[in-house]
Amino acid sequence: MNLTLKVWRQSGPEDKGRFESHEIEDVSEDSSFLEMMDQLNELLLSKGIEPVSFDHDCREGICGMCSLNINGFAHGPEDSTTTCQLHMRKFEDGDVITIEPFRARAFPVVRDLIVDRSSFDKIIQAGGYISARTGSAPDGNALPIPKADSDKAMDAAACIGCGACVASCKNASAMLFTSAKAGHLNLLPQGKAEKDKRVVDMVSAMDNAGFGNCRNYGECSAACPKDISLDFIAKLNRDHAKAKLKKLFS
C-alpha cells in the first residue's frame, strides 16, 4: 500500500516543532506500525534526511515504550493494542496517517516522537515498595490469598506504564496508572502495612508532577492496551479518602 505520513518533528524540548509530510510506497499490510516507521527512516536516510526518532524496545506489546498518537488515538485505532502490535492491515491504501507524540505537560517532548515519562517513575518511587521482610522465596501456599484478591492484583499489575491513559485524557490525568500501581500492592497482604501512606504519597507525587484531574469519562480505560478497569480509580479514591481521614483523626 502507498501512504502519506504526517509526522511530528521536533529537534528538542525548546523547539517549536512542526509536521512533515512524507510519501511512502509498497508498505506491506502484514508489517507492524513500527516496521513501517523503520521503512520510513530508511527512505529518509537514502534522501539524506534526519530519521524520525521514536521509542521502542521489546516490540512484543510488553514494555510500553512504543507510545505514539496515531490519527488522534493513543497507540492507534485498534483496541487493547500497543503501537508495536498494530499492523498496517488496519489502514487502507492511500490513507493519510498523522503521527504525534503523547501530549501532556508532564510528558515533555525530548525529540520528535519521544517523550520523557520519568514522571511515572516518581509516582512509583513514592509508594512502590513494601517494608515487610521477605527473605528467601516462601512456599507458594505459606500465605493464603483469596483468589478474588490475587486476580484483581494481577489485573492491576498488568499495567505497562505506557502513558496511553494520560494521552487520551483531556486533562492528562494519570489516575488510571496511579490506581493500578497502588492497587496491585494494596490488594496483597505484603502491601497492607504501607497502604495508607502509599496512596497519599503516590497521589501527591502525581499532582506534583503536573498531571491533571480525573474526569471519570473513561477515555483512559478505553485507550489502555491492557484494559485496566476504572474500578481501580474508584478504589484509589476510597483508599485515599480513608487514609486522609485516619491521618486527620489520629
Summary of the structure (lengths in Angstrom):
residues: 250
radius of gyration: 20.4
end to end distance: 65.6
largest distance: 67.7
contacts: 764
relative contact order: 0.14
helix: 40%
strand: 13%
